[in-house]
Amino acid sequence: MAKNNPFFNADKSNPFFNVDMQKLLGDFKFPGVDYEALMTSQRRNIEALTQANQLAVEGMQAVAKRQAEIMRQTMEETGRAMQALMQSTTPEDRMAKQTDMVKSAFERAIANMRELAELVTKSNAEAFQLVNQRVTDSLDELKQAIGKQAKH
């Protein structure tokens, strides 16, 4: 029964993705349209999206790496701070050191958050710039592909 099904493939591939676009569009060509230029443009679109995705992945990897470094630094600083706090002799001295530690930790946390936000922003801006440029180029290519054949 499955062999009579037009969607059944012995190699289990999806018939909807196994399509030759040039054959499919061969019967539907409009005068004045350079289909080869359109296909080239679409390949460039896919390449740009792949490159933008790679930039995004690299950006997130950089953020994760920096977060791990921040965590390691924080743990080391906490250990040193606890030792310094334990060496305090008077309650007033402990309170003063504790206040300084809290203030310093808060300032570092804000600086670290800002740094991570800047890393994410930079990564997103690079990926967006790439996609934005590709959209602009793609529209220019589309206009040329349609106009090129119309002049002939």
N, C-alpha and C positions, 0 to 999 in steps of 0.2 A: 504494500500500500504506500509506503514512504517513497518508493521509486517512482510512483505515478504523480507524486506531489511536485509541482513546478518549483517549489522552494527548497526541495531536498537536493543536497550536494553530497556525493560520496566522500569528498574530502572535508566535509563539515564546515566549509567556509560560508560566509554570509553572501548570498548572491547580490545583495544590494550594494556591497562594497567592491564587488568584482565587476566594475563597469568601465569600459573605455569611453571616456567623455567625448573624445573626438568622433568616434563612431556614432554615439548617441546624438551629438549635436550636428552631425553631418547632414541630416535631413532637415534640420531646423535653422539653417544659416540665413541670416538676414543680410541683404545687400548693404555694403558700406561698413561692415564690422570685420576687423582683423582678429579672428579667433585665436590665432597663434600668439598674438600680443596679449590677449586676455588671459590665456593659459599661463604665459610667462609671468604676467602680473600676479596671478593667483599663487603661483609657486613662490614668488617673492613675498607675498602676504604670509604664507605659511612659514617661510624662513624667518621673517621678522617676528612673528608670534613665538616661534621656537626660541629665538634669541632673547626676546623679552622675558619669556618664562625662565630661561637660564639665568638671566640677570636677577630675577626675583628670587630664585633658589639660592644663588650665591649671596644675595643680600641677607636672606634669612639665616644662612649658614654663618655669615659674619656676625649677625646679632646673637645667635646661639653661642658662638665661640666667645664673644665679649661677655655675655651673661655668665658663662662658666668662669671666666677670669675674674669677674666682679665677685662672684660667690666665693672663689678661693681667697681673694684679697680680704673680703669681709670676715671670713673665718679666721684668717691669720691675725687680722687687726683685733677681732673680738678676744682671741686668746691672749694677746699682748695686753689689751685693756683690762682683762680680768686679773691678770698677774699684777698690773700696776695698782689696781683697786685694792687687791688683797694686801699690798704692802703699805697702804695708808694706815696711819696710826690712830688718828682721831676721827670721830664721827664727822666733824666739820670738814676735815681734809677729804674724807671719802665722799661727802656730799658735793664738794667742789669738783673733785675728779669725775664723779658720776655725771654732774651737770655738763662739764666740758666734753665728756665722751658722747653724751646724748646729742649735744649741739653739733659736734664734729660728724657723728654718724648721720644725722639728718642732712647736713650740708653735702656729704658724700653721696647719699641716696638721691638727692635732687640732681646733683651733677651727673650721676650715673644714668638716671632716668632721661635727662636731657640728651646725653650722649647716645643712648639707645634710640631715642626718638629721632635724632638726627641721622643715625644709620638707616633706620627704616625709611625716613623721608627721602634720603639720597637714593636708596635702592629703588623706591617707587618712582621717583622722578626720572631716573635713567630708563626704566622700563617704559614709562609713559611717553617719554621723549621719542624712544625708538618706535613705538606703536603710532604715535601721532605723526611722525615723519613718514611712516609707511602708508598711513591713510592718505596723507596729502599726495605722496608720490603715486599711489594707486589711482586716485581720482584723476590725476594728470594723465596717467597711462591709459585710463579708460577713455578719456576725452580724445586722446591721440589715436587710440585703436579704432574708435568709431569714426573720427574725422578723416583718418588716413585713407580708408577704403572708399569713403564717400567722394573723395577728390579724384579717384581713378575712374 
